[in-house]
Amino acid sequence: METQIGIENENRDQEEEKHMETKGIHNTHTTTNPSKDTEKKHMETKDIHSSSKTTRSKDMEKKDMETKKKNEAEKKEEQADATRFIDALASVEGELAGIPEAELATINLDIGIATVSAIGCMGELRALHPALVRKFGTETGALVERLDLVARAASQANVDYYGTFQSVDTVSDKSKRAVEMRAVLFAITQVLIQRKVLPASVLDNVRGTGSFRNQAHDLQHLVSVLRRAMGAAAGVVSISIAELDSAEDAARDLVVAMGEREQAPPFVSEAAEKRQRAFTLFIRTYEELRAAINHLRWREKDVETILPSLYAGRGGRKKEEDVAPPVVVSPLPSPEVVSPSSEPVVVSRPSTPIRPGMPGADPFSPA
């Protein structure tokens, strides 16, 4: 009996042990369920995204800083470049004052475009500097940097002039208003002509808008025509006395602005003179350097690509070597119609003998 009880107890212990093992496995499965694994993966993915977002944010911030620094550097460079223009004009002030009035060049081209073109050629000109010095000496070689200086000076003088001039010049604004009103009154006048209210001859004195004076003249003329036609125009067109008064004021304002422009203040005249003197210095230097390069590169014939003519394409007179001499064709004499005759043609000679060597003498007679 005791042996049997011992066996049963042993079997029961084994079963309990198996049950505990099964329970442990089940608990393990419960602890590591799929939902917790998914949550763990989601957290890991979130951390990756967060890290990626942080990295991307840092990259963008870095690029923004680089762009900001680049813009600041460009702004400083522009300011420094503007200072170079101002300094260039200041450095040649004394030289400008010394140019005799009789030697001032006529401004016959766009200074802004010409100076930008010259400054744009500086790279090739500096490359030629050693050759210019070897060929002509240091004085001619110095023209390279001098051109850069006087081009900047002329450009600044040009900017200063327009800034000063526009501050007192109101002609353009007055002209715009006058042209707009002229167009309205002209159209009304045409309607009255079509309706036989006015004769077509009222437009004979209209000059067009080609000049400020013509604009003012036309506006005053049309106002006068329509004032006289106010009674007959009633019911045909809509025009009021107030509109005609306003148009007349616009014409008068334009005339006054033109007068003020012609009587410009002294500081405008000073700016204009400085501009002309700076242009004179610039064009002298440009042409002198261009002549030197033309001589230096006469075999290559590439002066137009290194320092092109500022007057190219303006229809100016070509150089003599570029112009073919005209071919003059003399008209052939008309043949004389000689009637047939059996008698020989006898050439009569003057009865009085002509001294040899004189016009009309026989070339074969002895002297």
C-alpha positions as CSV (number, residue, x, y, z in Angstrom):
1,M,0.0,0.0,0.0
2,E,2.7,2.4,0.9
3,T,4.4,1.7,-2.4
4,Q,1.3,2.4,-4.3
5,I,0.7,5.6,-2.5
6,G,4.2,6.7,-3.2
7,I,3.8,6.1,-6.9
8,E,0.5,8.0,-7.0
9,N,2.1,11.0,-5.2
10,E,5.0,10.9,-7.7
11,N,2.6,10.9,-10.6
12,R,0.7,13.8,-9.1
13,D,3.9,15.8,-8.7
14,Q,4.8,15.2,-12.3
15,E,1.4,16.4,-13.5
16,E,1.6,19.5,-11.3
17,E,5.1,20.2,-12.7
18,K,3.8,19.8,-16.3
19,H,0.9,22.1,-15.5
20,M,3.2,24.8,-14.2
21,E,5.4,24.5,-17.3
22,T,2.3,24.9,-19.5
23,K,1.2,27.9,-17.5
24,G,4.7,29.5,-17.8
25,I,4.6,29.1,-21.6
26,H,1.1,30.6,-21.7
27,N,2.3,33.5,-19.6
28,T,5.3,34.0,-21.9
29,H,3.0,34.2,-24.9
30,T,0.8,36.6,-23.1
31,T,3.7,38.9,-22.2
32,T,5.1,39.0,-25.7
33,N,1.8,39.5,-27.6
34,P,1.7,41.0,-31.1
35,S,0.2,44.3,-29.9
36,K,3.2,45.0,-27.7
37,D,5.6,44.2,-30.6
38,T,3.7,46.5,-32.9
39,E,3.7,49.3,-30.3
40,K,7.5,48.8,-30.0
41,K,8.0,49.0,-33.7
42,H,5.8,52.1,-33.9
43,M,7.9,53.8,-31.3
44,E,11.0,52.8,-33.1
45,T,9.6,54.2,-36.4
46,K,8.5,57.4,-34.6
47,D,12.0,57.8,-33.3
48,I,13.4,57.4,-36.8
49,H,11.0,59.9,-38.3
50,S,11.7,62.3,-35.5
51,S,15.4,61.9,-36.0
52,S,15.0,62.3,-39.7
53,K,12.8,65.4,-39.2
54,T,15.4,66.9,-36.9
55,T,18.2,66.2,-39.4
56,R,16.2,67.7,-42.2
57,S,15.3,70.7,-40.1
58,K,19.0,71.2,-39.3
59,D,19.9,71.0,-43.0
60,M,17.3,73.6,-43.9
61,E,18.5,75.8,-41.2
62,K,22.0,75.4,-42.4
63,K,21.0,76.3,-46.0
64,D,19.1,79.3,-44.8
65,M,22.1,80.5,-42.9
66,E,24.3,80.0,-45.9
67,T,21.8,81.9,-48.2
68,K,21.6,84.7,-45.6
69,K,25.4,85.0,-45.5
70,K,25.6,84.9,-49.3
71,N,23.0,87.7,-49.6
72,E,24.8,89.8,-47.0
73,A,28.1,89.3,-48.8
74,E,26.6,90.3,-52.1
75,K,25.0,93.4,-50.5
76,K,28.3,94.4,-49.0
77,E,29.9,93.9,-52.4
78,E,27.3,96.0,-54.1
79,Q,27.8,98.8,-51.5
80,A,31.5,98.6,-51.9
81,D,31.1,98.7,-55.7
82,A,28.8,101.8,-55.4
83,T,31.5,103.4,-53.2
84,R,34.1,102.8,-55.9
85,F,31.9,104.7,-58.4
86,I,31.6,107.6,-55.9
87,D,35.3,107.6,-55.1
88,A,36.2,107.4,-58.8
89,L,34.3,110.6,-59.5
90,A,35.8,112.3,-56.4
91,S,39.3,111.3,-57.5
92,V,39.1,113.1,-60.9
93,E,37.3,116.3,-59.8
94,G,40.4,118.4,-60.2
95,E,41.1,117.0,-63.6
96,L,37.5,117.6,-64.8
97,A,37.7,121.2,-63.8
98,G,40.9,121.7,-65.8
99,I,39.3,120.7,-69.2
100,P,38.8,123.8,-71.3
101,E,35.3,124.4,-72.4
102,A,36.3,124.5,-76.1
103,E,37.5,120.9,-75.7
104,L,34.4,119.4,-74.1
105,A,32.9,116.5,-76.0
106,T,29.3,116.5,-77.2
107,I,27.3,113.8,-75.4
108,N,26.1,111.8,-78.4
109,L,25.5,108.4,-76.9
110,D,24.0,106.7,-73.8
111,I,26.6,107.2,-71.1
112,G,25.2,104.5,-68.9
113,I,25.4,101.8,-71.7
114,A,28.9,103.1,-72.8
115,T,30.4,102.9,-69.4
116,V,29.0,99.5,-68.6
117,S,30.4,98.2,-71.9
118,A,33.8,99.7,-71.0
119,I,33.9,98.1,-67.5
120,G,32.8,94.8,-69.1
121,C,36.0,94.8,-71.3
122,M,38.4,95.1,-68.3
123,G,39.1,91.4,-68.1
124,E,40.6,91.2,-71.7
125,L,42.2,94.6,-71.3
126,R,44.1,93.6,-68.2
127,A,45.3,90.5,-70.0
128,L,46.8,92.7,-72.7
129,H,48.4,95.1,-70.2
130,P,51.9,93.4,-70.3
131,A,51.9,93.5,-74.1
132,L,50.9,97.2,-74.1
133,V,53.7,98.1,-71.7
134,R,56.3,96.2,-73.8
135,K,55.1,97.8,-77.0
136,F,54.4,101.4,-75.9
137,G,55.7,101.8,-72.4
138,T,54.2,102.2,-68.9
139,E,52.2,105.4,-69.8
140,T,50.1,103.6,-72.4
141,G,49.8,100.5,-70.2
142,A,48.4,102.7,-67.4
143,L,45.4,103.6,-69.7
144,V,43.9,100.2,-68.9
145,E,43.3,100.9,-65.2
146,R,42.6,104.6,-66.0
147,L,39.7,103.5,-68.3
148,D,38.1,101.6,-65.4
149,L,38.5,104.7,-63.2
150,V,37.1,107.3,-65.7
151,A,34.3,104.9,-66.8
152,R,33.1,104.7,-63.2
153,A,33.5,108.4,-62.7
154,A,31.4,109.2,-65.9
155,S,28.8,106.6,-64.8
156,Q,28.4,108.3,-61.4
157,A,28.3,111.8,-62.9
158,N,25.5,110.5,-65.2
159,V,23.5,109.1,-62.3
160,D,24.0,112.2,-60.2
161,Y,22.8,114.4,-63.1
162,Y,19.6,112.4,-63.7
163,G,18.9,112.3,-60.0
164,T,19.2,116.1,-59.7
165,F,17.4,116.8,-62.9
166,Q,14.4,114.5,-62.1
167,S,14.0,116.1,-58.7
168,V,13.0,119.4,-60.4
169,D,11.7,118.3,-63.7
170,T,7.9,117.8,-63.9
171,V,7.5,118.0,-67.7
172,S,7.0,114.2,-68.1
173,D,4.1,114.1,-65.6
174,K,2.5,117.2,-67.1
175,S,2.9,115.8,-70.6
176,K,1.2,112.5,-69.6
177,R,-1.9,114.4,-68.3
178,A,-2.0,116.7,-71.3
179,V,-1.8,113.8,-73.8
180,E,-4.6,111.9,-72.1
181,M,-6.9,115.0,-72.2
182,R,-6.0,115.8,-75.8
183,A,-7.0,112.3,-76.8
184,V,-10.5,112.7,-75.2
185,L,-11.1,116.2,-76.7
186,F,-9.8,115.0,-80.1
187,A,-12.3,112.1,-80.1
188,I,-15.2,114.4,-79.2
189,T,-14.2,116.8,-82.0
190,Q,-14.2,113.9,-84.5
191,V,-17.7,112.9,-83.4
192,L,-18.9,116.5,-83.9
193,I,-17.3,116.5,-87.4
194,Q,-19.0,113.2,-88.3
195,R,-22.3,114.6,-87.2
196,K,-21.8,117.8,-89.3
197,V,-21.7,120.0,-86.2
198,L,-18.2,121.1,-87.0
199,P,-16.3,121.4,-90.2
200,A,-13.3,119.1,-90.8
201,S,-11.1,122.1,-91.1
202,V,-11.1,122.6,-87.4
203,L,-8.4,119.9,-87.2
204,D,-6.1,121.6,-89.7
205,N,-4.1,123.2,-87.0
206,V,-3.7,120.1,-84.9
207,R,0.0,119.2,-84.8
208,G,0.2,115.8,-83.1
209,T,2.0,114.7,-79.9
210,G,5.6,114.6,-81.2
211,S,6.8,117.3,-78.9
212,F,5.7,118.9,-75.6
213,R,5.0,122.2,-77.4
214,N,2.7,120.4,-79.9
215,Q,0.9,118.7,-77.1
216,A,0.2,122.0,-75.3
217,H,-0.8,123.7,-78.5
218,D,-3.2,121.0,-79.6
219,L,-4.9,120.9,-76.2
220,Q,-5.4,124.7,-76.1
221,H,-6.7,124.6,-79.7
222,L,-9.2,121.8,-79.1
223,V,-10.4,123.5,-75.9
224,S,-11.0,126.7,-77.9
225,V,-12.9,124.8,-80.7
226,L,-15.2,123.0,-78.2
227,R,-15.9,126.1,-76.2
228,R,-17.3,127.8,-79.3
229,A,-19.3,124.7,-80.2
230,M,-20.9,124.1,-76.8
231,G,-24.4,125.2,-77.8
232,A,-24.4,123.2,-81.1
233,A,-22.8,120.1,-79.4
234,A,-25.6,119.8,-76.8
235,G,-27.4,116.5,-77.2
236,V,-24.7,115.2,-79.5
237,V,-21.8,114.7,-77.1
238,S,-21.3,115.1,-73.4
239,I,-18.7,117.7,-72.5
240,S,-18.9,120.2,-69.6
241,I,-17.3,123.6,-69.0
242,A,-15.5,122.1,-66.0
243,E,-13.8,119.5,-68.3
244,L,-12.7,122.1,-70.7
245,D,-11.4,124.2,-67.8
246,S,-9.4,121.2,-66.5
247,A,-7.9,120.6,-70.0
248,E,-6.9,124.2,-70.3
249,D,-5.2,124.0,-66.9
250,A,-3.3,120.9,-68.1
251,A,-2.1,122.8,-71.2
252,R,-1.0,125.7,-69.1
253,D,0.8,123.5,-66.5
254,L,2.7,121.8,-69.3
255,V,3.8,125.2,-70.7
256,V,5.0,126.3,-67.3
257,A,6.9,123.1,-66.7
258,M,8.7,123.5,-70.0
259,G,9.7,127.0,-69.0
260,E,10.9,125.8,-65.6
261,R,13.0,123.1,-67.3
262,E,14.6,125.7,-69.6
263,Q,15.4,127.9,-66.6
264,A,16.8,125.0,-64.5
265,P,18.3,125.9,-61.1
266,P,22.1,126.4,-60.9
267,F,22.7,123.0,-59.2
268,V,21.1,121.3,-62.2
269,S,23.4,123.2,-64.6
270,E,26.4,122.3,-62.4
271,A,25.5,118.6,-62.5
272,A,25.0,118.8,-66.3
273,E,28.5,120.4,-66.8
274,K,30.2,117.8,-64.5
275,R,28.5,115.1,-66.5
276,Q,29.8,116.5,-69.8
277,R,33.3,116.9,-68.4
278,A,33.3,113.3,-67.0
279,F,32.1,112.0,-70.4
280,T,34.9,114.0,-72.2
281,L,37.5,112.4,-69.9
282,F,36.0,108.9,-70.5
283,I,35.7,109.1,-74.3
284,R,39.3,110.5,-74.6
285,T,40.7,107.6,-72.6
286,Y,38.6,105.1,-74.4
287,E,39.6,106.2,-77.9
288,E,43.2,106.5,-76.9
289,L,43.4,103.0,-75.5
290,R,41.4,101.7,-78.5
291,A,43.9,103.2,-80.9
292,A,46.8,101.6,-79.0
293,I,45.1,98.2,-79.1
294,N,44.3,98.6,-82.7
295,H,48.0,99.2,-83.4
296,L,49.1,96.3,-81.1
297,R,46.7,93.8,-82.7
298,W,46.7,95.0,-86.2
299,R,47.6,91.6,-87.5
300,E,44.8,89.9,-85.6
301,K,42.3,92.6,-86.4
302,D,40.3,91.8,-83.3
303,V,40.1,95.3,-81.7
304,E,36.3,95.1,-82.1
305,T,36.1,92.1,-79.9
306,I,38.5,93.5,-77.2
307,L,37.3,97.1,-77.1
308,P,34.5,97.7,-79.6
309,S,33.6,101.1,-81.0
310,L,31.0,102.9,-78.9
311,Y,29.5,104.2,-82.1
312,A,29.1,100.8,-83.8
313,G,25.7,100.3,-85.5
314,R,24.8,104.0,-85.3
315,G,25.0,104.6,-89.0
316,G,28.2,106.7,-88.7
317,R,30.7,107.3,-91.4
318,K,32.8,104.2,-92.2
319,K,36.5,104.2,-92.1
320,E,38.2,105.0,-95.4
321,E,39.8,101.5,-95.6
322,D,36.3,99.9,-95.3
323,V,34.8,102.0,-98.1
324,A,35.3,100.9,-101.7
325,P,36.2,103.7,-104.0
326,P,33.2,104.6,-106.3
327,V,33.4,103.3,-109.8
328,V,32.8,106.3,-112.2
329,V,31.6,105.2,-115.6
330,S,31.8,108.0,-118.2
331,P,29.0,107.9,-120.8
332,L,30.2,106.9,-124.2
333,P,30.0,109.6,-126.8
334,S,27.1,109.4,-129.2
335,P,28.3,108.2,-132.7
336,E,28.1,110.8,-135.4
337,V,26.0,109.9,-138.4
338,V,28.1,110.5,-141.5
339,S,26.3,110.6,-144.8
340,P,28.0,108.5,-147.4
341,S,30.3,110.4,-149.7
342,S,32.8,109.5,-152.3
343,E,35.0,112.5,-151.4
344,P,37.7,112.0,-148.8
345,V,37.4,113.9,-145.5
346,V,39.8,116.8,-145.4
347,V,40.8,118.2,-142.0
348,S,41.3,121.9,-142.3
349,R,44.1,123.6,-140.5
350,P,44.2,127.2,-139.4
351,S,45.7,129.6,-141.9
352,T,47.9,131.3,-139.4
353,P,50.7,129.0,-138.3
354,I,50.7,128.1,-134.5
355,R,53.9,128.1,-132.7
356,P,55.2,124.6,-131.7
357,G,54.3,123.7,-128.2
358,M,51.1,125.8,-128.1
359,P,47.6,124.4,-127.9
360,G,46.4,123.3,-131.3
361,A,49.9,123.1,-132.8
362,D,51.1,120.1,-134.8
363,P,52.6,117.7,-132.3
364,F,55.0,116.4,-135.0
365,S,56.3,119.8,-136.1
366,P,59.9,120.6,-135.0
367,A,60.2,122.9,-132.1
